[in-house]
């Protein structure tokens, strides 16, 4: 999911983020690379996934947030609602 050399990419990202004095949002691009932007930038419209918004994170902090992102989630199963409850007066054939 992340680039070929994840450790090197995380080190480069942490080094780059150390130069900023405010919070930065970390994003996962469509091709599995990491990038950062201003917290107000909404990159979801480009298909990017928000990893976290952090203040000068170190490599370990970045790794922790990526681990949460990569953990598979169980599908959400919604309870079925009878059609008559949603559409009163609806007749079944």
N, C-alpha and C positions, 0 to 999 in steps of 0.2 A: 504494500500500500504506500509506504513512504519510499523515497528515492533509494537507489542501490546502496549507498553508504550512509545509513541513517545516523550513525554516531558522528560522522564528519559534518553532516548537514545540521545536526543539532548544535554542534560546537560552533559552526559558522553563524547560525541563527542567534545563539546566545551572545556571541561576540558582537554581532551587529546591533542587537537590542541594547547592549550595555551603553551604547553611544546616545541613546534617547533618554530624556529626563522625565518623560511622562509614560502613561500606559500605552501599550500597543496591543492590537488584536492579532493573534496568530491564526492563519488560515491554511487549510489544506486545499491545494488546487485540484483541478480535474485530472491532471496527470500524476498526482501523488506527491507533489513537491510542497514544501512549506514556504510561506511568505508572511509578511507582516504589513499592517496598515494602521492608519489612525482608527481609534475606536468608533468614530462616527461613520466610517466608510462601511457600506453594506455590500459586501461582495457576494452575498447569496444569489443575487441576480445573475451572476456569471457562473453559478453552479459550485462555488467554493463552499467548503464546510468550515464553520467557526470552531477552532480548537479551544481557545481561551483568550481572555484579555488580561494581560499581566504587566507588572512593573519590574523591569530588569530581571527577568528570570534566569536562573542558571540552568545548566544542561539537565540536572536531575529533575528540576521542576517541569521543564519541557517534556521530558520522558514520561513523567507521571500523568500529565494531561493527555499525551498521545496514547498512553496505555488505556485510559478510560475511553477514548474515542474508538480504539480498535477492539474493545471488548464486545463480543456479540451480544445483542439484546434479544430477549425472548419476545416473540410477537405479542402484541396486545390483542386480546380477544374481548370483543364487546358483547354484552348480553343481547340476545335478540328481543326486539320489542314487537309484540303482535301488531299487525297492520291496523287492526281496528282501533288500537290505542293511539296510533299516529294519525290516522284518517278516520275520525268518527263517521259512522254511516257507510263505511266502505263495505261492500258485500263481496264475499268470496264466491267464486263460481264452483 
